[in-house]
Amino acid sequence: MKVIFDHSVPRPLRDHLPGHEITTAFLMGWATLENGDLLAAAEAKFDAMITSDKNLRYQQNLTGRRLALIILPTNFLPDVIALASKVLAALAVIQPGSWIEIEP
């Protein structure tokens, strides 16, 4: 699956998500894009976005989007790494246009 990390997601998480093609918004040159524009840009090139912005699904209209969204409970690196298995499980089942909120 092609996955993009939102600005808030620690990059070392990608080392714990084998089997997926992962990049970051920063590496794509999208560091200045706000949420709506970032979602639109990501949707054109990726299957899923991982974010720790818990308000994103409330701030943006996700209806009709093809991009799947995985929401982390934190961006604190040790906690995010500890959740890697849950993120992998979410990536295995998430459907286009849906979202999964990872619980600690």
N, C-alpha and C positions, 0 to 999 in steps of 0.2 A: 504494500500500500504506500502511496506517496503522501507523506505527512509533512506539515509545516508547523513549527513552533511559533507561537505568538511571542511578542517582545518580552513577556514576563516569565517565560519558561526557561529554566536553566539548561544551557546547551549540553552539559554532561549527561543528561537523561538519555540522549540519543544512543549513547554507548550501551544502554541497558534495554534497548528495544530492537533486538536483532530481527532481520527479515523484512525490515521496512526501509524505504528510501526517505531519509529525513533531512530537512534543511531548516533554516530559520528565516524569519521575516527580515532580519538584519542582513543575512547573507544574500537574500534576494534583492537587496537594495530598497526594501520597503520600510525602513526604520521610521520614516516620518508619516506613514499612512495611519490614519485613525481607524477605529474599529470597522465602520461600514465599508470604507474603501479597502481596507485590508481583507475583509471577508470576500469582497467582490474579486479582488486580484487573486486571492488564494483559491477561490472556487474554480477559476479558469485553468489552474495547473495542478491542483492537489485533490486528494480524496478526503483528507481529514486535517483538521487543525487542532492542536493541543494548546490550551490556554490556562492560566490561573486566574483570569478575570471572571469571577463568579457572577458579575452583573451583565456580562456580554449578552447572554440569551434574553435578558429582560430589556436591554438597551437597543438591541437590533432585531429587526423582523427576520426571523429565520424561516418563515413559511416560504415554501417553493425553492429553497436553496438545495443544491446538490452536495455541498460541503458538509461532512459530518464534523461534529464538534465534541471534543473531550475536555472536560473542565476539571482541573486539579483543585484541591482544597487549599493549596499553599504554593509558594514559589521558593520556599526554604529548601535548599539543595538536599540535605540529609533526609528530610521528610519525603521529598519528591522521589529520590532514589529508592526509598523504602516502598514506595507505591508502584514501582516499575512493573511488577507482575500484574497488578490490577489494570494498569494502562495497556499492557500487552493483551490481557483478556478482553478489554473494551475494544481494542483495535480488531480483534478477531471476530467480533459480533456486530459492530456498529454498522448501520445502514446509511446510505446517502441521505442527507437532509435531516438526520436525527442527531440527538445529543445525549451524552452520558456524563453524569457528574460522578467523579471518583470520590468515594468516601474514605476517610482516614482509617 
